[in-house]
């Protein structure tokens, strides 16, 4: 009888390493989401403090920047919480496919 415990131990260690990496990644991405929120607050403050300078050639496009931050936030959110297909309602099969044909009597036979 062959001892398979070393290979089983290796599989468990690899699985634990992958799980630890997944947890670390999720924590890091959660931090990214919080940082995006902080950047958005800073951008809102900068936008409200900004002054349109007459004759300025460029200005910072705060609405576009905010939209990009929202896209990043949604992308991270979708990765962390992927949508799953909703379970369908199961309908029980009857299994009986024989239907009675209604008895049809021609009108000639009723006379």
Biopython code that builds the backbone (N, CA, C, O; Angstrom):
import numpy as np
from Bio.PDB.StructureBuilder import StructureBuilder

atoms = [
    (1, "UNK", "N", (0.841, -1.167, 0.000)),
    (1, "UNK", "CA", (0.000, 0.000, 0.000)),
    (1, "UNK", "C", (0.892, 1.238, 0.000)),
    (1, "UNK", "O", (1.780, 1.369, 0.842)),
    (2, "UNK", "N", (0.654, 2.140, -0.944)),
    (2, "UNK", "CA", (1.475, 3.325, -1.122)),
    (2, "UNK", "C", (0.989, 4.449, -0.214)),
    (2, "UNK", "O", (-0.215, 4.662, -0.071)),
    (3, "UNK", "N", (1.923, 5.162, 0.393)),
    (3, "UNK", "CA", (1.578, 6.276, 1.269)),
    (3, "UNK", "C", (1.450, 7.536, 0.420)),
    (3, "UNK", "O", (2.425, 7.963, -0.200)),
    (4, "UNK", "N", (0.269, 8.134, 0.384)),
    (4, "UNK", "CA", (0.033, 9.320, -0.435)),
    (4, "UNK", "C", (-0.027, 10.593, 0.383)),
    (4, "UNK", "O", (-0.373, 11.649, -0.147)),
    (5, "UNK", "N", (0.304, 10.518, 1.668)),
    (5, "UNK", "CA", (0.192, 11.701, 2.514)),
    (5, "UNK", "C", (1.118, 12.840, 2.099)),
    (5, "UNK", "O", (0.708, 13.991, 2.242)),
    (6, "UNK", "N", (2.352, 12.612, 1.590)),
    (6, "UNK", "CA", (3.168, 13.753, 1.151)),
    (6, "UNK", "C", (2.525, 14.514, 0.001)),
    (6, "UNK", "O", (2.559, 15.744, -0.013)),
    (7, "UNK", "N", (1.941, 13.814, -0.961)),
    (7, "UNK", "CA", (1.300, 14.522, -2.073)),
    (7, "UNK", "C", (0.031, 15.232, -1.611)),
    (7, "UNK", "O", (-0.287, 16.315, -2.102)),
    (8, "UNK", "N", (-0.683, 14.639, -0.686)),
    (8, "UNK", "CA", (-1.876, 15.280, -0.139)),
    (8, "UNK", "C", (-1.489, 16.540, 0.625)),
    (8, "UNK", "O", (-2.177, 17.557, 0.538)),
    (9, "UNK", "N", (-0.396, 16.475, 1.370)),
    (9, "UNK", "CA", (0.098, 17.632, 2.104)),
    (9, "UNK", "C", (0.478, 18.750, 1.136)),
    (9, "UNK", "O", (0.186, 19.919, 1.387)),
    (10, "UNK", "N", (1.125, 18.393, 0.037)),
    (10, "UNK", "CA", (1.519, 19.380, -0.964)),
    (10, "UNK", "C", (0.292, 20.059, -1.566)),
    (10, "UNK", "O", (0.285, 21.278, -1.741)),
    (11, "UNK", "N", (-0.735, 19.292, -1.881)),
    (11, "UNK", "CA", (-1.979, 19.846, -2.428)),
    (11, "UNK", "C", (-2.617, 20.796, -1.419)),
    (11, "UNK", "O", (-3.092, 21.866, -1.800)),
    (12, "UNK", "N", (-2.636, 20.430, -0.158)),
    (12, "UNK", "CA", (-3.216, 21.297, 0.883)),
    (12, "UNK", "C", (-2.421, 22.585, 1.012)),
    (12, "UNK", "O", (-3.007, 23.660, 1.141)),
    (13, "UNK", "N", (-1.101, 22.498, 0.981)),
    (13, "UNK", "CA", (-0.273, 23.698, 1.100)),
    (13, "UNK", "C", (-0.472, 24.629, -0.089)),
    (13, "UNK", "O", (-0.546, 25.845, 0.087)),
    (14, "UNK", "N", (-0.560, 24.081, -1.287)),
    (14, "UNK", "CA", (-0.794, 24.901, -2.478)),
    (14, "UNK", "C", (-2.164, 25.560, -2.394)),
    (14, "UNK", "O", (-2.314, 26.733, -2.738)),
    (15, "UNK", "N", (-3.165, 24.809, -1.939)),
    (15, "UNK", "CA", (-4.513, 25.367, -1.799)),
    (15, "UNK", "C", (-4.542, 26.480, -0.769)),
    (15, "UNK", "O", (-5.175, 27.513, -0.990)),
    (16, "UNK", "N", (-3.866, 26.286, 0.353)),
    (16, "UNK", "CA", (-3.814, 27.325, 1.382)),
    (16, "UNK", "C", (-3.100, 28.560, 0.864)),
    (16, "UNK", "O", (-3.510, 29.684, 1.155)),
    (17, "UNK", "N", (-2.034, 28.362, 0.097)),
    (17, "UNK", "CA", (-1.312, 29.494, -0.480)),
    (17, "UNK", "C", (-2.190, 30.272, -1.437)),
    (17, "UNK", "O", (-2.183, 31.503, -1.430)),
    (18, "UNK", "N", (-2.947, 29.562, -2.262)),
    (18, "UNK", "CA", (-3.850, 30.223, -3.212)),
    (18, "UNK", "C", (-4.962, 30.957, -2.468)),
    (18, "UNK", "O", (-5.335, 32.068, -2.846)),
    (19, "UNK", "N", (-5.488, 30.345, -1.417)),
    (19, "UNK", "CA", (-6.548, 30.996, -0.635)),
    (19, "UNK", "C", (-6.011, 32.240, 0.058)),
    (19, "UNK", "O", (-6.691, 33.265, 0.111)),
    (20, "UNK", "N", (-4.799, 32.157, 0.586)),
    (20, "UNK", "CA", (-4.194, 33.320, 1.241)),
    (20, "UNK", "C", (-3.968, 34.437, 0.237)),
    (20, "UNK", "O", (-4.178, 35.610, 0.546)),
    (21, "UNK", "N", (-3.541, 34.073, -0.967)),
    (21, "UNK", "CA", (-3.339, 35.078, -2.014)),
    (21, "UNK", "C", (-4.668, 35.739, -2.370)),
    (21, "UNK", "O", (-4.730, 36.955, -2.553)),
    (22, "UNK", "N", (-5.730, 34.941, -2.468)),
    (22, "UNK", "CA", (-7.059, 35.475, -2.788)),
    (22, "UNK", "C", (-7.528, 36.440, -1.702)),
    (22, "UNK", "O", (-8.070, 37.501, -2.011)),
    (23, "UNK", "N", (-7.328, 36.085, -0.445)),
    (23, "UNK", "CA", (-7.731, 36.954, 0.664)),
    (23, "UNK", "C", (-6.935, 38.245, 0.612)),
    (23, "UNK", "O", (-7.496, 39.328, 0.781)),
    (24, "UNK", "N", (-5.639, 38.142, 0.380)),
    (24, "UNK", "CA", (-4.791, 39.329, 0.302)),
    (24, "UNK", "C", (-5.220, 40.225, -0.857)),
    (24, "UNK", "O", (-5.281, 41.446, -0.712)),
    (25, "UNK", "N", (-5.521, 39.613, -2.015)),
    (25, "UNK", "CA", (-5.965, 40.388, -3.174)),
    (25, "UNK", "C", (-7.284, 41.108, -2.871)),
    (25, "UNK", "O", (-7.442, 42.283, -3.200)),
    (26, "UNK", "N", (-8.218, 40.407, -2.251)),
    (26, "UNK", "CA", (-9.506, 41.016, -1.914)),
    (26, "UNK", "C", (-9.318, 42.183, -0.942)),
    (26, "UNK", "O", (-9.964, 43.221, -1.084)),
    (27, "UNK", "N", (-8.444, 42.013, 0.035)),
    (27, "UNK", "CA", (-8.176, 43.104, 0.977)),
    (27, "UNK", "C", (-7.554, 44.292, 0.257)),
    (27, "UNK", "O", (-7.923, 45.440, 0.509)),
    (28, "UNK", "N", (-6.611, 44.016, -0.640)),
    (28, "UNK", "CA", (-5.978, 45.101, -1.393)),
    (28, "UNK", "C", (-6.981, 45.824, -2.285)),
    (28, "UNK", "O", (-6.959, 47.051, -2.379)),
    (29, "UNK", "N", (-7.858, 45.067, -2.940)),
    (29, "UNK", "CA", (-8.852, 45.697, -3.806)),
    (29, "UNK", "C", (-9.897, 46.474, -3.002)),
    (29, "UNK", "O", (-10.420, 47.484, -3.474)),
    (30, "UNK", "N", (-10.195, 46.009, -1.805)),
    (30, "UNK", "CA", (-11.086, 46.784, -0.929)),
    (30, "UNK", "C", (-10.423, 48.107, -0.553)),
    (30, "UNK", "O", (-11.086, 49.142, -0.478)),
    (31, "UNK", "N", (-9.121, 48.066, -0.319)),
    (31, "UNK", "CA", (-8.380, 49.294, -0.048)),
    (31, "UNK", "C", (-8.404, 50.216, -1.265)),
    (31, "UNK", "O", (-8.538, 51.431, -1.123)),
    (32, "UNK", "N", (-8.275, 49.643, -2.450)),
    (32, "UNK", "CA", (-8.361, 50.444, -3.686)),
    (32, "UNK", "C", (-9.710, 51.151, -3.752)),
    (32, "UNK", "O", (-9.779, 52.326, -4.113)),
    (33, "UNK", "N", (-10.777, 50.443, -3.408)),
    (33, "UNK", "CA", (-12.110, 51.066, -3.442)),
    (33, "UNK", "C", (-12.195, 52.236, -2.461)),
    (33, "UNK", "O", (-12.766, 53.277, -2.786)),
    (34, "UNK", "N", (-11.635, 52.070, -1.280)),
    (34, "UNK", "CA", (-11.656, 53.169, -0.304)),
    (34, "UNK", "C", (-10.818, 54.346, -0.809)),
    (34, "UNK", "O", (-11.181, 55.505, -0.609)),
    (35, "UNK", "N", (-9.701, 54.043, -1.460)),
    (35, "UNK", "CA", (-8.861, 55.111, -1.990)),
    (35, "UNK", "C", (-9.544, 55.836, -3.141)),
    (35, "UNK", "O", (-9.393, 57.050, -3.278)),
    (36, "UNK", "N", (-10.285, 55.121, -3.961)),
    (36, "UNK", "CA", (-11.050, 55.769, -5.031)),
    (36, "UNK", "C", (-12.060, 56.734, -4.419)),
    (36, "UNK", "O", (-12.241, 57.845, -4.918)),
    (37, "UNK", "N", (-12.721, 56.311, -3.336)),
    (37, "UNK", "CA", (-13.690, 57.196, -2.663)),
    (37, "UNK", "C", (-12.982, 58.443, -2.117)),
    (37, "UNK", "O", (-13.518, 59.547, -2.203)),
    (38, "UNK", "N", (-11.795, 58.269, -1.562)),
    (38, "UNK", "CA", (-11.049, 59.418, -1.033)),
    (38, "UNK", "C", (-10.628, 60.354, -2.161)),
    (38, "UNK", "O", (-10.699, 61.574, -2.015)),
    (39, "UNK", "N", (-10.191, 59.789, -3.281)),
    (39, "UNK", "CA", (-9.806, 60.610, -4.441)),
    (39, "UNK", "C", (-11.016, 61.377, -4.965)),
    (39, "UNK", "O", (-10.908, 62.541, -5.349)),
    (40, "UNK", "N", (-12.164, 60.714, -4.977)),
    (40, "UNK", "CA", (-13.379, 61.378, -5.438)),
    (40, "UNK", "C", (-13.734, 62.569, -4.544)),
    (40, "UNK", "O", (-14.138, 63.620, -5.041)),
    (41, "UNK", "N", (-13.585, 62.406, -3.230)),
    (41, "UNK", "CA", (-13.844, 63.515, -2.313)),
    (41, "UNK", "C", (-12.880, 64.672, -2.569)),
    (41, "UNK", "O", (-13.284, 65.835, -2.560)),
    (42, "UNK", "N", (-11.611, 64.354, -2.798)),
    (42, "UNK", "CA", (-10.634, 65.402, -3.102)),
    (42, "UNK", "C", (-10.975, 66.110, -4.410)),
    (42, "UNK", "O", (-10.874, 67.333, -4.507)),
    (43, "UNK", "N", (-11.379, 65.338, -5.409)),
    (43, "UNK", "CA", (-11.738, 65.927, -6.700)),
    (43, "UNK", "C", (-12.961, 66.827, -6.568)),
    (43, "UNK", "O", (-13.018, 67.889, -7.189)),
    (44, "UNK", "N", (-13.945, 66.409, -5.759)),
    (44, "UNK", "CA", (-15.136, 67.242, -5.540)),
    (44, "UNK", "C", (-14.755, 68.556, -4.863)),
    (44, "UNK", "O", (-15.267, 69.619, -5.214)),
    (45, "UNK", "N", (-13.854, 68.469, -3.892)),
    (45, "UNK", "CA", (-13.412, 69.682, -3.205)),
    (45, "UNK", "C", (-12.643, 70.591, -4.162)),
    (45, "UNK", "O", (-12.849, 71.804, -4.176)),
    (46, "UNK", "N", (-11.754, 69.996, -4.963)),
    (46, "UNK", "CA", (-10.990, 70.790, -5.928)),
    (46, "UNK", "C", (-11.912, 71.424, -6.956)),
    (46, "UNK", "O", (-11.707, 72.568, -7.360)),
    (47, "UNK", "N", (-12.921, 70.685, -7.375)),
    (47, "UNK", "CA", (-13.868, 71.208, -8.356)),
    (47, "UNK", "C", (-14.626, 72.409, -7.800)),
    (47, "UNK", "O", (-14.817, 73.410, -8.489)),
    (48, "UNK", "N", (-15.053, 72.295, -6.553)),
    (48, "UNK", "CA", (-15.811, 73.406, -5.966)),
    (48, "UNK", "C", (-14.920, 74.615, -5.699)),
    (48, "UNK", "O", (-15.402, 75.748, -5.677)),
    (49, "UNK", "N", (-13.617, 74.382, -5.494)),
    (49, "UNK", "CA", (-12.679, 75.483, -5.260)),
    (49, "UNK", "C", (-12.117, 76.070, -6.550)),
    (49, "UNK", "O", (-11.493, 77.131, -6.531)),
    (50, "UNK", "N", (-12.336, 75.382, -7.673)),
    (50, "UNK", "CA", (-11.717, 75.840, -8.925)),
    (50, "UNK", "C", (-12.398, 77.115, -9.426)),
    (50, "UNK", "O", (-13.592, 77.337, -9.220)),
    (51, "UNK", "N", (-11.613, 77.917, -10.071)),
    (51, "UNK", "CA", (-12.099, 79.180, -10.617)),
    (51, "UNK", "C", (-11.796, 79.172, -12.109)),
    (51, "UNK", "O", (-10.667, 78.907, -12.522)),
    (52, "UNK", "N", (-12.807, 79.462, -12.907)),
    (52, "UNK", "CA", (-12.570, 79.560, -14.349)),
    (52, "UNK", "C", (-11.792, 80.842, -14.622)),
    (52, "UNK", "O", (-12.250, 81.948, -14.333)),
    (53, "UNK", "N", (-10.623, 80.663, -15.176)),
    (53, "UNK", "CA", (-9.779, 81.813, -15.479)),
    (53, "UNK", "C", (-10.062, 82.233, -16.917)),
    (53, "UNK", "O", (-9.970, 81.422, -17.839)),
    (54, "UNK", "N", (-10.401, 83.487, -17.100)),
    (54, "UNK", "CA", (-10.698, 84.006, -18.435)),
    (54, "UNK", "C", (-9.466, 83.862, -19.319)),
    (54, "UNK", "O", (-8.357, 84.229, -18.930)),
    (55, "UNK", "N", (-9.676, 83.330, -20.492)),
    (55, "UNK", "CA", (-8.588, 83.176, -21.453)),
    (55, "UNK", "C", (-7.734, 81.946, -21.223)),
    (55, "UNK", "O", (-6.764, 81.729, -21.949)),
    (56, "UNK", "N", (-8.071, 81.131, -20.227)),
    (56, "UNK", "CA", (-7.289, 79.917, -19.979)),
    (56, "UNK", "C", (-7.487, 78.949, -21.136)),
    (56, "UNK", "O", (-8.597, 78.769, -21.638)),
    (57, "UNK", "N", (-6.404, 78.340, -21.540)),
    (57, "UNK", "CA", (-6.472, 77.420, -22.661)),
    (57, "UNK", "C", (-7.021, 76.059, -22.249)),
    (57, "UNK", "O", (-7.703, 75.394, -23.030)),
    (58, "UNK", "N", (-6.726, 75.657, -21.042)),
    (58, "UNK", "CA", (-7.160, 74.340, -20.556)),
    (58, "UNK", "C", (-7.816, 74.472, -19.201)),
    (58, "UNK", "O", (-7.589, 75.430, -18.461)),
    (59, "UNK", "N", (-8.628, 73.492, -18.899)),
    (59, "UNK", "CA", (-9.195, 73.365, -17.565)),
    (59, "UNK", "C", (-9.268, 71.878, -17.255)),
    (59, "UNK", "O", (-9.286, 71.046, -18.162)),
    (60, "UNK", "N", (-9.309, 71.558, -16.002)),
    (60, "UNK", "CA", (-9.419, 70.154, -15.599)),
    (60, "UNK", "C", (-10.868, 69.727, -15.766)),
    (60, "UNK", "O", (-11.783, 70.412, -15.309)),
    (61, "UNK", "N", (-11.070, 68.590, -16.422)),
    (61, "UNK", "CA", (-12.425, 68.091, -16.688)),
    (61, "UNK", "C", (-12.875, 67.214, -15.512)),
    (61, "UNK", "O", (-12.734, 65.992, -15.549)),
    (62, "UNK", "N", (-13.409, 67.845, -14.485)),
    (62, "UNK", "CA", (-13.834, 67.123, -13.286)),
    (62, "UNK", "C", (-14.952, 66.113, -13.554)),
    (62, "UNK", "O", (-14.896, 65.005, -13.021)),
    (63, "UNK", "N", (-15.956, 66.446, -14.350)),
    (63, "UNK", "CA", (-17.006, 65.445, -14.616)),
    (63, "UNK", "C", (-16.450, 64.174, -15.286)),
    (63, "UNK", "O", (-16.849, 63.064, -14.933)),
    (64, "UNK", "N", (-15.553, 64.332, -16.228)),
    (64, "UNK", "CA", (-14.971, 63.161, -16.894)),
    (64, "UNK", "C", (-14.125, 62.360, -15.905)),
    (64, "UNK", "O", (-14.167, 61.130, -15.897)),
    (65, "UNK", "N", (-13.358, 63.064, -15.073)),
    (65, "UNK", "CA", (-12.526, 62.410, -14.073)),
    (65, "UNK", "C", (-13.395, 61.617, -13.097)),
    (65, "UNK", "O", (-13.082, 60.475, -12.760)),
    (66, "UNK", "N", (-14.483, 62.233, -12.650)),
    (66, "UNK", "CA", (-15.400, 61.560, -11.723)),
    (66, "UNK", "C", (-16.042, 60.339, -12.383)),
    (66, "UNK", "O", (-16.216, 59.304, -11.740)),
    (67, "UNK", "N", (-16.391, 60.458, -13.663)),
    (67, "UNK", "CA", (-16.974, 59.317, -14.382)),
    (67, "UNK", "C", (-15.969, 58.175, -14.488)),
    (67, "UNK", "O", (-16.336, 57.007, -14.355)),
    (68, "UNK", "N", (-14.700, 58.512, -14.728)),
    (68, "UNK", "CA", (-13.667, 57.464, -14.790)),
    (68, "UNK", "C", (-13.475, 56.794, -13.431)),
    (68, "UNK", "O", (-13.297, 55.578, -13.356)),
    (69, "UNK", "N", (-13.513, 57.579, -12.365)),
    (69, "UNK", "CA", (-13.412, 56.996, -11.022)),
    (69, "UNK", "C", (-14.567, 56.034, -10.776)),
    (69, "UNK", "O", (-14.377, 54.964, -10.199)),
    (70, "UNK", "N", (-15.765, 56.416, -11.214)),
    (70, "UNK", "CA", (-16.934, 55.551, -11.034)),
    (70, "UNK", "C", (-16.772, 54.258, -11.841)),
    (70, "UNK", "O", (-17.122, 53.179, -11.363)),
    (71, "UNK", "N", (-16.246, 54.367, -13.051)),
    (71, "UNK", "CA", (-16.002, 53.150, -13.854)),
    (71, "UNK", "C", (-15.007, 52.239, -13.165)),
    (71, "UNK", "O", (-15.185, 51.021, -13.149)),
    (72, "UNK", "N", (-13.953, 52.821, -12.591)),
    (72, "UNK", "CA", (-12.974, 52.003, -11.867)),
    (72, "UNK", "C", (-13.618, 51.346, -10.656)),
    (72, "UNK", "O", (-13.403, 50.162, -10.397)),
    (73, "UNK", "N", (-14.412, 52.119, -9.912)),
    (73, "UNK", "CA", (-15.082, 51.570, -8.732)),
    (73, "UNK", "C", (-15.990, 50.404, -9.123)),
    (73, "UNK", "O", (-15.989, 49.364, -8.465)),
    (74, "UNK", "N", (-16.762, 50.580, -10.195)),
    (74, "UNK", "CA", (-17.665, 49.523, -10.650)),
    (74, "UNK", "C", (-16.887, 48.294, -11.132)),
    (74, "UNK", "O", (-17.300, 47.160, -10.892)),
    (75, "UNK", "N", (-15.766, 48.527, -11.809)),
    (75, "UNK", "CA", (-14.950, 47.403, -12.278)),
    (75, "UNK", "C", (-14.410, 46.568, -11.135)),
    (75, "UNK", "O", (-14.444, 45.338, -11.189)),
    (76, "UNK", "N", (-13.912, 47.230, -10.099)),
    (76, "UNK", "CA", (-13.416, 46.508, -8.926)),
    (76, "UNK", "C", (-14.566, 45.805, -8.224)),
    (76, "UNK", "O", (-14.434, 44.653, -7.811)),
    (77, "UNK", "N", (-15.695, 46.494, -8.087)),
    (77, "UNK", "CA", (-16.863, 45.897, -7.438)),
    (77, "UNK", "C", (-17.334, 44.645, -8.191)),
    (77, "UNK", "O", (-17.637, 43.623, -7.576)),
    (78, "UNK", "N", (-17.392, 44.732, -9.504)),
    (78, "UNK", "CA", (-17.836, 43.574, -10.298)),
    (78, "UNK", "C", (-16.877, 42.409, -10.163)),
    (78, "UNK", "O", (-17.293, 41.250, -10.187)),
    (79, "UNK", "N", (-15.586, 42.714, -10.020)),
    (79, "UNK", "CA", (-14.606, 41.639, -9.830)),
    (79, "UNK", "C", (-14.784, 40.992, -8.460)),
    (79, "UNK", "O", (-14.756, 39.767, -8.337)),
    (80, "UNK", "N", (-14.965, 41.816, -7.436)),
    (80, "UNK", "CA", (-15.097, 41.291, -6.080)),
    (80, "UNK", "C", (-16.447, 40.620, -5.842)),
    (80, "UNK", "O", (-16.544, 39.694, -5.037)),
    (81, "UNK", "N", (-17.479, 41.075, -6.529)),
    (81, "UNK", "CA", (-18.833, 40.540, -6.343)),
    (81, "UNK", "C", (-19.458, 40.237, -7.695)),
    (81, "UNK", "O", (-20.379, 40.932, -8.124)),
    (82, "UNK", "N", (-18.962, 39.202, -8.372)),
    (82, "UNK", "CA", (-19.525, 38.922, -9.702)),
    (82, "UNK", "C", (-20.995, 38.535, -9.599)),
    (82, "UNK", "O", (-21.415, 37.859, -8.660)),
    (83, "UNK", "N", (-21.759, 38.976, -10.578)),
    (83, "UNK", "CA", (-23.178, 38.624, -10.571)),
    (83, "UNK", "C", (-23.308, 37.148, -10.918)),
    (83, "UNK", "O", (-22.584, 36.613, -11.757)),
    (84, "UNK", "N", (-24.209, 36.542, -10.274)),
    (84, "UNK", "CA", (-24.454, 35.128, -10.527)),
    (84, "UNK", "C", (-25.840, 34.996, -11.136)),
    (84, "UNK", "O", (-26.762, 35.752, -10.830)),
    (85, "UNK", "N", (-25.946, 34.023, -11.994)),
    (85, "UNK", "CA", (-27.260, 33.781, -12.596)),
    (85, "UNK", "C", (-28.227, 33.381, -11.494)),
    (85, "UNK", "O", (-27.901, 32.571, -10.626)),
    (86, "UNK", "N", (-29.390, 33.944, -11.541)),
    (86, "UNK", "CA", (-30.403, 33.610, -10.550)),
    (86, "UNK", "C", (-30.915, 32.205, -10.831)),
    (86, "UNK", "O", (-31.096, 31.828, -11.989)),
    (87, "UNK", "N", (-31.147, 31.434, -9.783)),
    (87, "UNK", "CA", (-31.665, 30.083, -10.012)),
    (87, "UNK", "C", (-33.057, 30.162, -10.625)),
    (87, "UNK", "O", (-33.874, 31.013, -10.272)),
    (88, "UNK", "N", (-33.289, 29.266, -11.532)),
    (88, "UNK", "CA", (-34.601, 29.246, -12.173)),
    (88, "UNK", "C", (-35.567, 28.440, -11.311)),
    (88, "UNK", "O", (-35.165, 27.550, -10.561)),
    (89, "UNK", "N", (-36.832, 28.770, -11.434)),
    (89, "UNK", "CA", (-37.837, 27.995, -10.714)),
    (89, "UNK", "C", (-37.937, 26.626, -11.362)),
    (89, "UNK", "O", (-38.134, 26.502, -12.570)),
    (90, "UNK", "N", (-37.800, 25.622, -10.548)),
    (90, "UNK", "CA", (-37.894, 24.270, -11.066)),
    (90, "UNK", "C", (-39.356, 23.870, -11.154)),
    (90, "UNK", "O", (-40.123, 24.035, -10.205)),
    (91, "UNK", "N", (-39.723, 23.343, -12.307)),
    (91, "UNK", "CA", (-41.081, 22.880, -12.530)),
    (91, "UNK", "C", (-41.011, 21.364, -12.630)),
    (91, "UNK", "O", (-40.250, 20.811, -13.424)),
    (92, "UNK", "N", (-41.805, 20.718, -11.824)),
    (92, "UNK", "CA", (-41.796, 19.267, -11.816)),
    (92, "UNK", "C", (-42.416, 18.724, -13.102)),
    (92, "UNK", "O", (-43.467, 19.185, -13.547)),
    (93, "UNK", "N", (-41.746, 17.741, -13.685)),
    (93, "UNK", "CA", (-42.273, 17.105, -14.889)),
    (93, "UNK", "C", (-43.375, 16.130, -14.515)),
    (93, "UNK", "O", (-43.284, 15.436, -13.503)),
    (94, "UNK", "N", (-44.415, 16.081, -15.335)),
    (94, "UNK", "CA", (-45.514, 15.164, -15.026)),
    (94, "UNK", "C", (-45.177, 13.736, -15.424)),
    (94, "UNK", "O", (-45.546, 12.794, -14.723)),
    (95, "UNK", "N", (-44.484, 13.568, -16.534)),
    (95, "UNK", "CA", (-44.128, 12.222, -16.979)),
    (95, "UNK", "C", (-45.260, 11.473, -17.656)),
    (95, "UNK", "O", (-45.029, 10.395, -18.204)),
    (96, "UNK", "N", (-46.466, 11.998, -17.638)),
    (96, "UNK", "CA", (-47.609, 11.350, -18.270)),
    (96, "UNK", "C", (-48.013, 12.208, -19.457)),
    (96, "UNK", "O", (-48.540, 13.309, -19.300)),
    (97, "UNK", "N", (-47.752, 11.677, -20.655)),
    (97, "UNK", "CA", (-47.990, 12.481, -21.852)),
    (97, "UNK", "C", (-49.152, 11.972, -22.679)),
    (97, "UNK", "O", (-49.312, 12.373, -23.832)),
    (98, "UNK", "N", (-49.952, 11.111, -22.123)),
    (98, "UNK", "CA", (-51.099, 10.607, -22.855)),
    (98, "UNK", "C", (-52.317, 11.407, -22.454)),
    (98, "UNK", "O", (-52.680, 11.463, -21.279)),
    (99, "UNK", "N", (-52.940, 12.022, -23.430)),
    (99, "UNK", "CA", (-54.119, 12.838, -23.169)),
    (99, "UNK", "C", (-55.333, 12.170, -23.781)),
    (99, "UNK", "O", (-55.256, 11.577, -24.857)),
    (100, "UNK", "N", (-56.424, 12.269, -23.105)),
    (100, "UNK", "CA", (-57.673, 11.720, -23.627)),
    (100, "UNK", "C", (-58.180, 12.619, -24.743)),
    (100, "UNK", "O", (-58.201, 13.843, -24.615)),
    (101, "UNK", "N", (-58.580, 12.000, -25.823)),
    (101, "UNK", "CA", (-59.166, 12.753, -26.920)),
    (101, "UNK", "C", (-60.645, 12.875, -26.626)),
    (101, "UNK", "O", (-61.306, 11.872, -26.357)),
    (102, "UNK", "N", (-61.175, 14.084, -26.670)),
    (102, "UNK", "CA", (-62.614, 14.221, -26.413)),
    (102, "UNK", "C", (-63.397, 13.425, -27.464)),
    (102, "UNK", "O", (-63.072, 13.426, -28.651)),
    (103, "UNK", "N", (-64.424, 12.759, -26.985)),
    (103, "UNK", "CA", (-65.240, 11.962, -27.900)),
    (103, "UNK", "C", (-66.063, 12.910, -28.764)),
    (103, "UNK", "O", (-66.844, 13.721, -28.268)),
    (104, "UNK", "N", (-65.863, 12.780, -30.052)),
    (104, "UNK", "CA", (-66.549, 13.646, -31.003)),
    (104, "UNK", "C", (-67.612, 12.833, -31.711)),
    (104, "UNK", "O", (-67.326, 11.789, -32.297)),
    (105, "UNK", "N", (-68.798, 13.301, -31.654)),
    (105, "UNK", "CA", (-69.906, 12.596, -32.308)),
    (105, "UNK", "C", (-70.352, 13.470, -33.473)),
    (105, "UNK", "O", (-70.713, 14.631, -33.280)),
    (106, "UNK", "N", (-70.327, 12.904, -34.703)),
    (106, "UNK", "CA", (-70.789, 13.704, -35.836)),
    (106, "UNK", "C", (-72.264, 14.081, -35.642)),
    (106, "UNK", "O", (-73.031, 13.348, -35.019)),
    (107, "UNK", "N", (-72.630, 15.215, -36.179)),
    (107, "UNK", "CA", (-73.996, 15.720, -36.004)),
    (107, "UNK", "C", (-75.031, 14.816, -36.676)),
    (107, "UNK", "O", (-76.201, 14.871, -36.297)),
    (108, "UNK", "N", (-74.655, 13.982, -37.662)),
    (108, "UNK", "CA", (-75.573, 13.072, -38.342)),
    (108, "UNK", "C", (-76.080, 11.992, -37.400)),
    (108, "UNK", "O", (-77.219, 11.547, -37.544)),
    (109, "UNK", "N", (-75.270, 11.558, -36.442)),
    (109, "UNK", "CA", (-75.644, 10.452, -35.566)),
    (109, "UNK", "C", (-76.616, 10.879, -34.493)),
    (109, "UNK", "O", (-77.217, 10.014, -33.856)),
    (110, "UNK", "N", (-76.804, 12.165, -34.257)),
    (110, "UNK", "CA", (-77.723, 12.629, -33.209)),
    (110, "UNK", "C", (-79.173, 12.588, -33.697)),
    (110, "UNK", "O", (-80.082, 12.675, -32.873)),
    (111, "UNK", "N", (-79.413, 12.467, -34.942)),
    (111, "UNK", "CA", (-80.797, 12.506, -35.458)),
    (111, "UNK", "C", (-81.560, 11.298, -35.158)),
    (111, "UNK", "O", (-82.729, 11.198, -35.531)),
]
sb = StructureBuilder()
sb.init_structure("model")
sb.init_model(0)
sb.init_chain("A")
sb.init_seg("    ")
for serial, (resi, resn, name, xyz) in enumerate(atoms, 1):
    if name == "N":
        sb.init_residue(resn, " ", resi, " ")
    sb.init_atom(name, np.array(xyz, "f"), 0.0, 1.0, " ", f" {name:<3s}", serial, name[0])
structure = sb.get_structure()
